[in-house]
Amino acid sequence: MKRGSLRCLPIALCALVTLALTGAATAQGPHSPWVEGTLAFNRQDYPRALTQFRLSAAQGDSRGQNYLGLMHRRGLGVPTDHAESAKWYGLSAAQGNSEGQFNLALAYEQGWGVSKDIGEALRLYRLAAQQRHTEAQYVLGEIHDRGEVVERDDVEALKWYRLAATQDHVEAQMHLGMFYAQGRGGPADFPKAYDWLQRAAQQGNASAQRNLGVMYAVGMGGYPINLIAAYGLLGQAAEQGDSGASKAFELVVEMMTPAELAEAKRTFAND
């Protein structure tokens, strides 16, 4: 995964989720600056959203402060200004807002509007992750998995991937499955490996589909070889452009008997 590429949900979706979960319209009245800003943002009326979020932020609302940071970072209604963005993230994070903490952590990791500081980024990611911020949990797993900016630590990576995976983070589920299959961070556990990879594969994750397909093809972990399941999974991943899956799919087809191939084609004819 490219660093920083999948760290944020689309802003409009974040705003909708936040509004739904907080019950903001009920708690603050239908015309509070936060609610009005969110509604304006969702209809892409960025000037009005900016005005309302500024009012919300002036009232000390950490959500409004966070969204001002997002708007300045992405240049929505204002010129892109990473320093101004980091300022608003900092105000939001200081109030314990997990989104603000996460976004400020990303700014420190990337050096957006602040001096790059991996130590501060990790501290903020942990603060957000401890509040069950799913993406922060995943990022911590990824950082400790890759060992590029800190020493690789499979036990720590496994811990964070597992926390994110239990909150239905599909990439975390895929990585967790592979950790269990490879015995990283603890003993190999193939039932858990198959289970987590299956969960990610069912959500359309091509890497999980490829890895699980290969495991079925070779009977990894003492499981029975299942070429028909492998055919379906590898075919799904190949359709998403996974070149490794395409090659593995061809090998599985060569391994199949005519009867198995015919059954597989019937089974997955509509996929």
Secondary structure, 3 states (H helix, E strand, C coil): CCCCCCCCCCHHHHHHHHHHHHCHHHHHCCCCHHHHHHHHHHCCCHHHHHHHHHHHHHCCCHHHHHHHHHHHHHCCCCCCCHHHHHHHHHHHHHCCCHHHHHHHHHHHHHCCCCCCCHHHHHHHHHHHHHCCCHHHHHHHHHHHHHCCCCCCCHHHHHHHHHHHHCCCCHHHHHHHHHHHHHCCCCCCCHHHHHHHHHHHHHCCCHHHHHHHHHHHHHCHHHCCCCHHHHHHHHHHHHHCCCHHHHHHHHHHHHHCCHHHHHHHHHHCCCC
